[in-house]
Amino acid sequence: MSGFILGHLSVFELVLVNGVLAYSQYIALRAGVFSMATAGFAALGAYTAALFAVRLGFPVWAGLFAAALIGAVAGLVLALPLARLRGVFQAIATLAFVQIVMSVGLYWESLTGGALGLNGIPKLVHPGHLLVVLAIVLYVLRAVSRTGIGRAFDTIRQDETVAVSLGISVVKYQSLAFVLSGALGGLGGGLIAYRNYSLVPEDFGFPLLIAALSFVVLGGRNAVAGPLVGALILTLLPEVARPLADYRLAVNGVLIVLAIIYWPYGVVDTVILHWRQRKAARAQAVAEVVP
Amino acid sequence: MLTLNKLATSYGRIQAVREATLHVEQGELIALIGPNGAGKSTLLNTLSGLLQPTNGTVHFFDQNITGWRADKIARAGLLQVPEGRQVLGPLTVEDNLLLGRQALAGRESRHGLEDVYALFPILRERSRQKAGTLSGGQQQMLAIGRALMGGPRLLVLDEPSLGLAPIIVNQVFAVLQTLRQSGLTILLVEQNASLALAASDRAYVMEHGHVVLDGPSQNLRHDPRIIEHYLPSAEGGVSARAAA
């Protein structure tokens, strides 16, 4: 087993990095925000972390913290105009944000290296770091779920009218979701920077945006484990099915369509649902036998 | 405590509420009755901030809350139980109730989980169940219980009898009486006029966006105009028997 993991360490790292990005997408969707901004947050975080390490010689944790921070700030700034928009209009606005960030990456050559990107970034993160980061992320998400914040997010997502009639401020909680999504996206970007040796703006375009969305749709939107499982499946798939690797985007697309049609709640949520129903059925069977 | 002064609300060019003036005093149970399309629900949605008035003012205690956002009004203690109940189906009964606390925002509620379970024992039995699996009557009880968790200073109910079996309606109204006797102020919108007039202290009658009549419910029940339009003989007979 350990031999297998060592042999696939690089893939294992990628799963964890993608997991963090998946959680950035998850937290936004959970609060009912149709955000596609994760790729943009990741770009900001990645360039920030890379520049901090290359030009300023910051240590790994400081660089990652800066990446998360700039993501959170971007999320907050983005939340202000987006509070006025809903649904698909939010999606389009966040898409524009991703495009703007990519353009800045391309044209601010003195800072970002333009289309050639940033090269020679030291590999600062190792699987240990990634596990620690993911543990922190999961801890934060659990804390959010356990407190009233998670319940407020769920209420807004399910019915905004009910949410406001209960005194829940949609603007406040969706802004909070954007800040958290931004911080996680930035953090994920920082991890990408410290793992990939180089960065180019195209790394953070449409494919990454779709990937982040796919992790959550395939994995599941409710249970906290969902996005990580989605990231695991979609990251491992091209490795396991090597002959299909060239078609990975097409395969991903087919998988998403199949998931939406047959398992609309995602892998984890569907499994949990089945498990609960079986438990309930068994409890009922016992109850019928006993009296 | 609540005063609406010449309130008007429009959907585009259609004026749903033209001029509504009413007031609610502390401890009263007020009914707002009228036919379908009279503007009752529009009026409620305006005072709870879901719709913005085109004219007039809403005062709640000593504050002018006209134009406030709905969530802020809810946190001020003006809590509405929406029409059609609108519980959150995928969440458990208990989670739905706990959500009600969001409206507290530092205020205190006289009703905690235990108090709500005491009012509606069926909710205690179903506390771990998903709210979507409850019957219509149980969902109505849950919606009321959820609003109570938010410590209402004024509880507003939109058509609580809608689509419920008569026996369930009686249970719900019995609880409303209990709440009123404990001092809670209630504003009730009902199409079932006999029921609403039997339960309330005072009532307002709305037609075509206007408040056309108001007074003590006792008097309105014997007002020929009300009897003719709102208390058809069969229903009047039922309510008379219920009152006797």
Interface residues (C-beta under 8 A of the other chain):
Chain A: G148 R151 A152 D154 T155 Q158 D159 T161 V162 A163 V164 S165 L166 G167 I168 S169 V170
Chain B: S48 G49 L50 R69 A70 D71 K72 A74 R75 L79 Q80 P82 Q86 L88 G89 P90 L91 D95 L98 L99 G100 R101 Q102 A103 L104 A105 R146 G150
